[in-house]
Amino acid sequence: MISITSNFDSGNIQVVSLDDAANIELNIRKDTGAGFFQWFYYRVTGAIDIDLKMKILNAGEASYPEGYEGYQARASYDKTNWFLVPTSFDGKTLTIEHQPEMDVVFYAYFAPYSYEQHLGYIHAVQFSPLCKTESIGKTYEGREIDFLTIGEEAEGKKKIWVIARQHPGESMASFFMEGLIDRLLDVDDPVPRTLLDKAVFYIVPFINPDGAIHGNLRANAAGTNLNREWGTPDPDKAPEAFHILNKMHEIGVDLNLDIHGDEGLPYNFMASIEGIPSYNKRLKDLLAAFRKHWLEISPDFQVEQGYPVNGPGKANLNICSKAIGEKFKCLSMTIEMPFKDNANLPDPVFGWSPERSAKFGESIVDVALRVVDDLR
């Protein structure tokens, strides 16, 4: 007998009908206290060797229906190895077709990275002498906001911030962070060793664990889109942004990277601070250098496709990268990765994957070393 559930960390699906394996009907649940929805993650049992046709009926009403165009869902038997399965979208219904080779299979919008995975990772990296771990506050539902300091703090060192998972459904950001952090802690790699002589990294790897646990796409447990709260964060409805911004004011910021995933564009790209009031020649030159070096280092990065650039003074100063760039007069960027594949370097088996996300995170270390002397 086929059974479907999403009653686990980061799960999200509603079963409409299971009467026919060739016509399973599902819906995606909306974010907690909000109208966003796109993320799905569920478990199927009892379907070995059965041709499944699973239809997500409300996909056309999702937050970003264009994200399902040219998209393929992920599947896994062990929650570690995720592969693409045939998926189609007719503008209304997202249809996933697959014949499982084992009794239990998971399907997801992208390879999930749960709060439990995060906790395990934080407890592992604390063994590095280069890494200090602490909590800088609690989320809306009372979970710790984990904060890592990597490198030895000293006067004159540059202060580099990297934050991720404001939007809990953008799980590729967590794999990016693992790649970045693992490389920073590699004492046998001369690049991070040299970089950490010049800079300290301040890292919030998982800003919105509440939203992730609930299976949300964009909102925290209060229904708040945290990436619209950075002008003056509400300590009650957006405590995650509130506590991080307070810590930024305490320490200072010379470079800020906010890691995300984009539903629609099948590319890796950045959005920056061209539209903030303080944008000047120094920041323009820094941004140009950062782009140039990343293009040289990682073929997975490109600049032809991305969001429209804000005109002078037109930036939304409630968005994290814009707000931090303006408040601290520093280079600040939103980094976006695809839910789809990277169209410039596609992988027909795995698509844009956790492994590729981690490698992309690693590449930031090389870029940071090339610009660190000019950050301030």
C-alpha positions in Angstrom: 0.0 0.0 0.0 1.4 3.4 -1.0 1.7 6.0 1.7 2.9 9.6 1.6 3.9 11.8 4.5 5.8 15.0 5.2 5.6 14.8 8.9 9.3 15.4 9.6 11.9 18.2 9.8 11.5 20.5 6.7 8.7 18.4 5.2 5.9 20.0 3.2 3.1 18.3 1.3 -0.7 17.7 1.5 -2.2 14.6 0.1 -5.4 15.1 -1.9 -5.8 11.7 -3.4 -3.8 8.4 -3.3 -6.5 6.2 -5.0 -4.4 5.7 -8.2 -0.6 5.5 -8.4 -0.8 6.9 -11.9 -2.8 9.9 -10.7 -1.6 10.9 -7.2 -2.8 14.3 -6.3 -0.9 16.6 -3.9 -0.8 20.2 -2.8 2.0 22.3 -1.3 1.1 23.8 2.1 1.6 27.6 2.5 4.3 29.1 4.8 3.5 29.4 8.5 1.5 32.6 8.9 2.2 33.7 5.3 1.0 33.2 1.7 4.3 32.1 0.3 4.6 28.5 -1.0 6.9 26.6 -3.4 9.0 24.3 -1.3 8.0 20.6 -1.1 9.6 17.6 0.5 7.9 14.3 1.2 8.4 10.6 1.7 6.8 7.8 -0.3 6.6 4.2 1.0 5.3 1.0 -0.6 5.9 2.0 -4.2 8.8 -0.1 -5.2 8.7 -0.9 -9.0 5.4 1.0 -9.4 5.1 3.8 -12.0 4.2 6.8 -10.0 2.7 9.9 -11.5 2.5 12.6 -8.7 0.6 15.8 -9.6 1.1 18.9 -7.5 -2.2 20.6 -8.2 -1.5 24.1 -6.9 1.9 24.6 -8.5 0.6 27.2 -10.9 -0.5 29.3 -7.9 2.9 29.1 -6.2 5.0 32.1 -5.3 7.2 31.7 -8.4 5.4 29.5 -10.9 8.1 30.3 -13.4 10.4 28.4 -11.2 8.8 25.1 -12.3 9.4 25.8 -16.0 12.3 23.7 -17.2 12.6 22.3 -13.7 13.2 18.7 -12.5 12.4 17.5 -9.0 15.0 15.7 -6.8 14.7 12.2 -5.4 16.7 10.2 -2.9 16.7 6.8 -1.2 19.1 7.8 1.6 18.6 11.6 2.0 22.3 12.0 1.0 22.4 11.3 -2.7 19.8 13.3 -4.7 19.1 12.8 -8.4 16.8 14.3 -11.0 13.5 12.7 -11.9 11.3 13.4 -14.9 9.2 16.5 -14.2 6.8 18.6 -16.3 4.8 21.7 -15.8 1.8 22.8 -17.8 1.3 26.2 -16.2 -1.0 24.8 -13.6 0.1 21.3 -12.4 3.6 20.1 -11.7 3.9 16.4 -12.6 6.6 14.2 -11.2 7.0 10.7 -12.8 9.2 8.0 -11.3 9.4 4.3 -10.7 11.2 3.8 -7.3 13.8 1.0 -7.1 13.4 0.7 -3.3 10.6 0.6 -0.8 11.2 4.2 0.6 12.0 7.3 -1.5 12.0 11.0 -0.8 11.1 13.7 -3.2 12.0 17.4 -2.8 12.1 20.8 -4.5 15.9 20.7 -3.9 18.1 18.5 -1.8 17.0 19.4 1.8 19.3 20.6 4.5 17.4 20.2 7.8 17.9 21.9 11.2 19.2 18.6 12.5 21.9 18.6 9.9 22.8 22.1 10.9 23.1 21.1 14.6 25.3 18.2 13.7 27.6 20.4 11.6 27.9 23.1 14.3 28.9 20.5 16.9 31.5 19.2 14.5 33.2 22.5 13.5 33.5 23.6 17.1 36.5 21.1 17.4 38.6 23.3 15.1 40.8 25.7 17.1 40.1 28.3 14.4 36.4 28.4 15.1 34.5 29.9 18.0 30.8 29.0 18.3 28.2 31.0 20.3 24.5 32.0 20.3 23.7 35.6 19.6 20.0 35.3 20.4 16.9 33.3 19.9 14.5 32.8 17.0 10.8 33.5 17.1 10.2 30.0 18.4 13.1 30.1 20.8 15.9 28.3 18.9 19.5 29.5 19.2 20.9 31.7 16.4 24.3 30.0 16.0 27.2 32.3 15.3 30.7 31.3 14.2 33.8 33.4 14.4 36.6 32.0 12.3 40.1 33.4 12.7 41.9 35.2 15.5 40.5 38.7 16.1 43.0 41.5 16.1 43.2 45.2 15.5 43.4 46.1 11.8 41.9 42.8 10.5 39.1 43.1 8.0 35.6 41.9 9.1 33.9 39.6 6.6 30.3 38.5 7.3 28.6 35.6 5.5 25.0 34.7 6.4 22.6 32.1 4.9 19.1 30.6 5.0 17.0 33.8 5.6 14.7 32.0 3.2 14.4 28.5 4.7 13.5 26.8 1.5 16.7 27.8 -0.2 18.7 24.8 1.1 21.5 25.1 -1.4 22.7 28.0 0.7 23.6 25.6 3.6 25.7 23.4 1.3 27.4 26.6 0.1 28.2 27.5 3.7 29.6 24.0 4.5 32.0 24.4 1.5 33.1 27.8 2.6 33.5 26.9 6.3 35.3 23.6 5.6 37.8 25.4 3.4 38.4 28.2 5.9 39.1 25.6 8.6 41.5 23.6 6.4 44.9 24.3 8.0 46.7 22.6 5.1 45.3 25.1 2.5 47.6 28.1 2.1 44.8 30.3 0.7 42.5 30.4 3.8 45.6 30.5 6.1 46.8 33.7 4.3 43.3 35.1 4.2 42.8 34.6 8.0 46.0 36.5 8.6 44.2 39.5 7.1 40.6 39.0 8.0 38.1 37.4 10.5 35.0 35.7 9.2 31.7 36.2 11.1 29.2 33.6 10.0 25.5 32.9 10.6 25.0 29.6 8.8 21.3 29.1 9.4 19.3 32.3 10.2 15.8 30.8 10.0 15.7 27.3 11.5 12.0 27.8 12.5 11.0 28.3 9.0 13.0 25.3 7.8 11.5 23.0 10.3 8.0 24.1 9.3 8.8 23.4 5.6 8.5 27.1 4.6 9.8 28.7 1.5 10.4 32.3 2.6 8.9 33.1 6.0 10.0 32.5 9.6 7.5 31.1 12.1 5.9 34.5 12.6 5.1 34.7 8.9 7.8 37.3 8.3 10.1 37.5 5.2 13.3 38.3 7.1 15.0 39.7 3.9 12.6 42.7 4.1 13.4 43.5 7.7 16.9 44.9 7.7 16.1 48.6 7.8 14.7 48.5 11.3 14.1 44.8 12.3 11.1 44.1 14.5 12.5 42.4 17.6 9.2 40.5 18.0 8.4 39.3 14.5 11.9 39.3 13.1 14.2 38.6 16.1 16.6 36.7 13.8 17.5 39.9 11.8 17.3 42.0 14.9 20.0 40.1 16.8 22.3 39.7 13.8 22.1 43.4 13.0 22.9 44.3 16.6 26.0 42.0 16.4 27.1 43.7 13.2 26.9 47.1 14.9 29.0 45.7 17.8 31.7 44.2 15.6 31.6 46.2 12.3 31.3 45.0 8.7 33.8 45.4 5.8 32.2 42.9 3.5 28.8 41.2 3.7 27.6 38.2 1.7 24.0 37.0 2.0 23.6 33.5 0.5 20.3 32.6 -1.3 18.7 30.5 -4.1 16.6 31.7 -7.0 13.6 29.8 -8.2 13.5 31.1 -11.8 17.0 31.7 -13.2 19.1 28.7 -14.0 22.4 30.5 -13.2 24.6 31.6 -10.3 24.7 35.3 -10.0 25.0 38.2 -7.5 22.9 41.3 -6.8 24.7 44.2 -5.1 24.5 47.8 -3.9 24.5 49.9 -7.0 21.3 51.7 -5.9 22.2 52.6 -2.3 22.7 56.3 -1.5 26.3 55.8 -0.4 27.4 54.0 -3.6 30.5 55.7 -4.8 33.7 55.1 -6.9 35.4 53.1 -4.1 32.4 50.7 -3.8 32.0 50.5 -7.6 35.7 49.6 -8.0 35.5 47.0 -5.2 32.4 45.4 -6.8 34.0 45.3 -10.2 37.1 43.6 -8.7 35.0 41.0 -6.8 33.1 40.1 -10.0 36.3 40.0 -12.1 38.1 37.7 -9.7 35.1 35.4 -9.2 34.7 35.0 -13.0 38.4 34.1 -13.2 38.1 31.5 -10.4 34.8 29.8 -10.9 33.2 28.9 -14.2 30.0 28.4 -12.3 29.7 32.1 -11.8 28.4 34.5 -14.5 27.3 38.1 -14.8 25.1 38.1 -18.0 22.0 36.9 -16.2 20.6 38.2 -13.0 18.3 40.8 -11.4 17.9 44.3 -12.9 20.4 46.7 -11.4 18.8 49.4 -9.2 19.1 53.0 -10.4 20.8 55.6 -8.2 19.1 55.9 -4.9 16.5 53.3 -5.8 17.6 50.3 -3.7 15.2 48.8 -1.2 17.0 49.5 2.1 15.0 46.8 3.9 16.8 44.1 1.9 19.8 42.7 3.7 22.6 43.4 1.2 21.3 46.9 0.5 20.7 47.8 4.1 24.1 46.5 5.3 25.9 48.2 2.4 24.3 51.5 3.3 24.6 51.2 7.1 28.3 50.2 7.0 29.4 51.9 3.8 30.8 48.5 2.7 30.7 46.1 -0.2 27.6 43.9 0.3 26.1 41.3 -2.0 23.2 38.8 -2.3 24.6 35.6 -3.8 22.0 33.5 -5.7 22.2 29.8 -6.8 19.6 27.9 -8.9 16.9 25.5 -7.9 17.1 24.3 -11.5 20.4 23.4 -13.1 23.3 25.8 -14.0 22.4 26.2 -17.7 26.0 27.1 -18.5 27.4 23.8 -17.1 24.4 21.5 -16.8 24.5 18.1 -15.1 21.8 15.8 -16.6 21.9 13.4 -13.6 22.1 15.6 -10.5 21.4 19.1 -11.7 22.7 21.9 -9.5 23.6 19.9 -6.5 24.7 20.1 -2.9 28.2 19.2 -4.1 28.3 22.0 -6.6 26.9 24.4 -4.1 29.7 23.5 -1.6 32.4 23.9 -4.3 30.9 27.3 -5.2 31.2 28.2 -1.5 34.8 27.1 -1.4 35.6 29.5 -4.3 34.7 32.5 -2.3 37.8 32.0 -0.2 40.0 32.7 -3.3 37.9 35.8 -4.3 38.1 37.2 -0.7 41.9 36.8 -0.6 42.2 38.9 -3.8 40.0 41.8 -2.6 40.7 41.7 1.2 43.4 44.4 1.2 41.1 46.9 -0.5 38.0 46.3 1.6 38.4 49.4 3.7 
